[in-house]
Amino acid sequence: MKFFSREKFLCSIDQVKFKTHEELISHMRQTHHYPIVKCHDCRKEFIHEKDRLHHVREEHERKIDYRKHKGE
């Protein structure tokens, strides 16, 4: 029986795999000295600005939209 690897976070520079997003962020910061961007609301860290923007749209704007419609 073959088990699949749970390591799903891949470094795009050297192809090293990590089990958590936090481990990948740490690797990018320490090994590659890559600039990390943070969400202004919750301080979650991202490797790419496009990922931060997606996070803001999906997480924070959804919460704001829910609050607006909750009062109706």
DAURSUL-V764813 format. One record per residue. N is the residue number from 0. PHI is phi in radians with two decimals (* if undefined). PSI is psi in degrees with one decimal (NA if undefined). Layout:
# DAURSUL-V764813
N_PHI_PSI / N_PHI_PSI
This chain:
# DAURSUL-V764813
0_*_131.1 / 1_-1.79_131.6 / 2_-1.77_143.0 / 3_-1.49_146.1 / 4_-1.24_138.1 / 5_-1.55_-0.1 / 6_-1.39_104.5 / 7_-2.06_0.5 / 8_-1.81_111.9 / 9_-1.93_131.2 / 10_-1.29_124.3 / 11_-1.32_-10.9 / 12_-1.59_-51.4 / 13_-2.08_8.3 / 14_1.12_21.9 / 15_-1.34_138.7 / 16_-1.78_146.2 / 17_-2.30_153.8 / 18_-1.44_-26.9 / 19_-2.26_157.4 / 20_-1.09_-38.9 / 21_-1.11_-38.7 / 22_-1.14_-40.0 / 23_-1.12_-43.9 / 24_-1.04_-46.5 / 25_-1.06_-43.9 / 26_-1.05_-47.4 / 27_-1.08_-40.4 / 28_-1.22_-48.0 / 29_-1.44_-41.6 / 30_-1.46_-44.6 / 31_-1.82_-4.0 / 32_0.93_40.9 / 33_-1.43_135.0 / 34_-1.22_130.8 / 35_-1.83_136.2 / 36_-1.81_147.1 / 37_-2.09_147.4 / 38_-1.20_134.1 / 39_-1.25_-23.3 / 40_-1.53_-49.5 / 41_-1.99_-4.0 / 42_1.22_12.9 / 43_-1.12_144.5 / 44_-1.78_146.6 / 45_-2.41_152.4 / 46_-1.43_-36.7 / 47_-2.10_144.9 / 48_-1.05_-37.2 / 49_-1.08_-33.5 / 50_-1.23_-38.1 / 51_-1.12_-42.8 / 52_-1.12_-41.2 / 53_-1.08_-44.1 / 54_-1.01_-47.4 / 55_-1.07_-45.8 / 56_-1.09_-45.7 / 57_-1.36_-39.0 / 58_-1.63_-54.5 / 59_-1.44_-40.6 / 60_-1.22_-32.3 / 61_-1.11_-40.6 / 62_-1.13_-41.8 / 63_-1.12_-45.0 / 64_-1.08_-41.5 / 65_-1.07_-43.6 / 66_-1.10_-39.5 / 67_-1.10_-43.7 / 68_-1.41_-18.8 / 69_-1.13_-36.3 / 70_-1.37_-9.0 / 71_-1.39_NA
